[in-house]
Amino acid sequence: MDLRFTPEELAFRDEVRQFFRTEIPAEIRRKVSEGRGLAREDYVTSQRILNAKGWAVPHWPKQWGGQDWTPIQRYIFTEEMLLAAVPLPQQFNCYMVGPVIAAFGSQAQKQRHLARIANLEDWWCQGFSEPGAGSDLASLKTKAVREGDHYIVDGQKTWTTLGQYADWIFCLVRTDPSAKKQAGISFLLIDMKTPGISLRPIITLEGRHEVNEVFFDQVRVPVENLVGEENKGWDYAKFLLANERTGIARIGLSKERMARIRRLAKEMPAGEGTMWEDRDFRARFASVEIELKALEITQMRVVAAQARDPGKPDPASSILKIKGSQLQQATTELLLEVAGPFALPAPERSGDLINDWPFAHDWADAAAASYFNNRKVSIYGGSNEIQKNIIAKAVLGL
């Protein structure tokens, strides 16, 4: 198998690399690189620059703003975006609800929503997980009862990422409680301004407001907001989750972080030298770097297989998810090790020891937050334990 890029693919890589580094504001890319939280306007600014170029939703059907790119071009595009520390297009808009509407929505839904989704004129969030329905999503209990031209929705969703910014939420709801778990679920589009919806923040381990609980109390949703057929929502959810897991290894992100760690370790004093002169640290760094290169080759093999047979799902993508999440966590551990005590919160810096190390102000205080936040990556998108079951069944035939 030849995993080398063709001259045309290399030219494409150079084009997207140049664009990301010159057109996306440096301040936004700095926040991404340092693991700092982005404001809503940062996401909007970046995505609208991409959309103006025609690159916000390249994986969509061409009639709705997509590009006729090969799987290899899509791989290059995403990796270069991560290497340049450019925010990915808003995931819930571009990789989740957008493809579902494009594939299964009514013509009216496509006309109403898709252009606004691509340009981030409407911000979407995901209403899937519930307190008793996470990995076992089909156990969800949020119900939608039809009354005339409306569904009446009651229930609760949790872990709703960036729901505080959202204009709309796409939800799985139970429309037939008498059917088997997967058979009685429907896919609804719900305006977050609808009376009866309330949102409660969940403060995560690193102290940020990133996820939420969303409550529905007699929420009236027009029947025209049903995607596809009633009680077929599980099929649409499986389609969506396949999009969610695309590129979940985030190899470009880990490579960019490793480059930062190398640079910062050469600056951080340790003993009579720097962190980079510590042989034990360099050995740990090299171990992660080797595993990252092996994962990159594995991902390229998966992409090459997709290029040969685009319609065939590859269960080896579960390997990418497991190892990718482990390496994302390993890179944050190395970064935290470099930051050392300077990663401690220091709300009042005046007169403390940190002022003796001004270079540490720029990045070290975000290292701990990034470390703690990345504990989640082995859980979302299908936990690593579930991915191992998939590998055992679909790859090893056990």
ABEGO torsion letter per residue (X at the ends): XBABBBAAAAAAAAAAAAAAAAABBAAAAAAAAAGBBBBAAAAAAAAAAAAAAGAABAABBAAAGBBBBBAAAAAAAAAAAAAAGBBBBBAAAAABAAAAAAAABBAAAAAAAAAAAAAGABBBBBBABBAABBABAAABABBBBBBEABBBBBEBBBGBBGAAABABBBBBBBABAABBAAAABBBBBBBAABBGBBBBBBBBAAGBBABBBBBBBGBBBBAAABBEBBGAAAAAAAAAAAAAABGAAGAAAAAAAAAAAAAAAAABBBEABBAAABAAAAAAAAAAAAAAAAAAAAAAAAAAAAAABAABBBAAAAAAAAAAAAAAAAAAAAAAAAAEAAABBBABABGBAAAABAAAAAAAAAAAAAAAAAAAAAABGEBAAAAAAAAAAAAAGX
